Each structure stands twice: as C-alpha cells, then as structure tokens.
Amino acid sequence: MELEEEYSRNRVEMKKIKKQATIMTVFYAIYLAFILFEAFYSIFISKIFLIGILLVIALVATGFLGVFRKDNRFTIASLVLTSLHIMLLLFWDGFDLVGTIIYIAANSPFIYYIVQTIKNNNRYHWLEQQQGFPNFEVQQTMAEMDKRQRAIKDPYAVKKEEIEKRTGATGQMEDL
C-alpha cells in the first residue's frame, strides 16, 4: 500500500512537471515570435537594438534548451543573458528609475519562468532517482522486478549445472 501511495504522489508530481514544461515552452515560443516580429519591424533603428535582439534570441534559446533537456546550465545561462540584456538596456541611454522599473517589469515574466524551470529541473532529477521512473506504475515495477528475479539463478540450479558439466567432461557409462 505504501508503494502505491508513493507512486501516486510521484505520478502527480511528474504530471505537474510536464504541464509546467509545456507552459514554459509555449511562453518561450511566443516570446521568441514577439521578439522576431519586433526585430523585423524595426531592424534599422540602432546597433544597440540589434545587439539586444540577438541577446534576447540567445536567452530564449538557452531557456528553451533548459526546459527541453532538463539541464540547469542552460537555464542559468539564460538568467545571465537576461540580466545582461536588462543592464544593456538600462545603461545604454542612461540610468533612470522609471526605465529601470519598466525594464524589470517587462522581463519579470521571463525571470519568473527561468526560476520555475530551475525548480522543475531539480524536481525532475529527484524523480529520476526514484523507483518506478518515469511512469510510476506498480504493475510495471512488479513485472520488472519479476523479470530481474527470473534472471537470477537459484543456487541449486547453479550446482546442478556444474555437476552436469563435470559428468559431461568425464563421459557417460555408455561410452565404455
């Protein structure tokens, strides 16, 4: 009974992780589409704008790879690129309080999803180490355990095979 409860909790946790990963992937895709639309609409404004667009494309790509590959290195790289993007936009035109608040507010959903990606990846790696991963089905785990148990030979069967090998090497009585 305890195994079933643990599997049930892990199964629910895995469904939450997959649902949040889907939401984050859609968010990254929409964000990337918006940035690309903005880039094509106003590509010739300034060089700093082009650098900003390239930074955003890089941070969206690393964020998506963090979700897709369940690797926090990509997610942390995305966080670093996000802060670099915010600093670039803040200090290019000069520092002002209103601009700072606007840039941070505009990038706060992205920062939120980066933090959620790190949490999801950590929970996913914890679930990977649990018995029954990835489906957490009791019958499947029992079948796998039975298969492993059948692969293990009984000590008496091993001794019987050894005796048969020895008698086979000396020959049979009929050979005489």
ZAMARGU-4260 file (C-alpha; in steps of 0.2 Angstrom, whole numbers, plus 5000, padded with zeros to 4 digits):
<rodrens>
0) 5000/5000/5000 | 5014/5012/5004 | 5022/5009/4987 | 5006/5013/4978 | 5004/5030/4988
5) 5022/5034/4984 | 5020/5030/4966 | 5004/5040/4966 | 5012/5056/4973 | 5027/5054/4961
10) 5015/5052/4946 | 5005/5068/4951 | 5022/5077/4953 | 5028/5071/4936 | 5011/5077/4928
15) 5014/5094/4936 | 5032/5095/4929 | 5026/5090/4912 | 5012/5103/4912 | 5023/5117/4918
20) 5036/5112/4905 | 5023/5113/4891 | 5018/5130/4898 | 5036/5137/4898 | 5039/5130/4881
25) 5024/5139/4874 | 5029/5155/4883 | 5047/5154/4876 | 5039/5151/4858 | 5028/5166/4860
30) 5041/5177/4867 | 5053/5172/4853 | 5040/5176/4840 | 5036/5193/4848 | 5055/5197/4848
35) 5057/5192/4830 | 5042/5202/4824 | 5049/5217/4833 | 5066/5214/4826 | 5060/5213/4808
40) 5048/5228/4811 | 5062/5239/4817 | 5079/5232/4812 | 5087/5248/4806 | 5084/5258/4822
45) 5101/5256/4830 | 5116/5244/4833 | 5111/5243/4851 | 5094/5237/4847 | 5101/5223/4835
50) 5113/5218/4849 | 5098/5217/4861 | 5088/5207/4849 | 5102/5195/4847 | 5104/5194/4866
55) 5085/5190/4868 | 5086/5177/4854 | 5100/5169/4864 | 5092/5169/4880 | 5076/5162/4874
60) 5086/5148/4865 | 5095/5144/4881 | 5079/5145/4891 | 5071/5133/4879 | 5085/5121/4880
65) 5085/5121/4899 | 5066/5116/4898 | 5069/5103/4884 | 5085/5095/4890 | 5081/5097/4909
70) 5098/5105/4911 | 5100/5119/4923 | 5116/5125/4915 | 5106/5132/4900 | 5094/5139/4912
75) 5107/5148/4922 | 5115/5154/4906 | 5098/5161/4901 | 5097/5170/4918 | 5114/5178/4915
80) 5109/5183/4897 | 5093/5191/4904 | 5102/5201/4917 | 5115/5206/4904 | 5100/5212/4892
85) 5092/5222/4906 | 5109/5230/4910 | 5112/5234/4892 | 5096/5242/4890 | 5097/5252/4906
90) 5114/5259/4904 | 5114/5262/4886 | 5103/5278/4887 | 5107/5282/4905 | 5101/5276/4921
95) 5083/5282/4926 | 5072/5275/4939 | 5056/5274/4928 | 5066/5265/4914 | 5073/5253/4927
100) 5056/5248/4933 | 5049/5246/4916 | 5064/5235/4910 | 5062/5224/4925 | 5043/5223/4924
105) 5045/5219/4906 | 5057/5205/4909 | 5049/5199/4926 | 5039/5185/4917 | 5054/5179/4909
110) 5064/5179/4925 | 5049/5170/4934 | 5049/5156/4921 | 5068/5154/4922 | 5066/5151/4941
115) 5052/5139/4938 | 5062/5130/4926 | 5076/5128/4938 | 5064/5121/4951 | 5056/5109/4939
120) 5073/5103/4933 | 5078/5099/4951 | 5061/5090/4955 | 5063/5080/4939 | 5081/5075/4943
125) 5074/5069/4960 | 5060/5059/4952 | 5073/5051/4940 | 5081/5043/4956 | 5065/5036/4962
130) 5059/5018/4959 | 5047/5017/4945 | 5053/5032/4935 | 5046/5038/4923 | 5028/5030/4923
135) 5027/5026/4942 | 5015/5011/4939 | 5015/4997/4952 | 5011/4983/4940 | 5025/4989/4928
140) 5038/4989/4943 | 5032/4972/4949 | 5034/4965/4932 | 5052/4972/4930 | 5056/4965/4947
145) 5050/4948/4942 | 5060/4949/4926 | 5076/4953/4936 | 5072/4939/4949 | 5070/4926/4935
150) 5087/4931/4928 | 5095/4927/4945 | 5099/4908/4945 | 5094/4898/4960 | 5110/4892/4969
155) 5104/4874/4967 | 5102/4876/4949 | 5120/4883/4948 | 5126/4867/4957 | 5116/4856/4946
160) 5124/4864/4930 | 5141/4862/4937 | 5138/4843/4941 | 5131/4841/4924 | 5147/4849/4916
165) 5158/4838/4926 | 5149/4822/4922 | 5149/4828/4903 | 5168/4830/4903 | 5171/4813/4910
170) 5159/4804/4898 | 5145/4793/4901 | 5144/4775/4906 | 5138/4770/4889 | 5154/4776/4881
175) 5163/4761/4890
</rodrens>
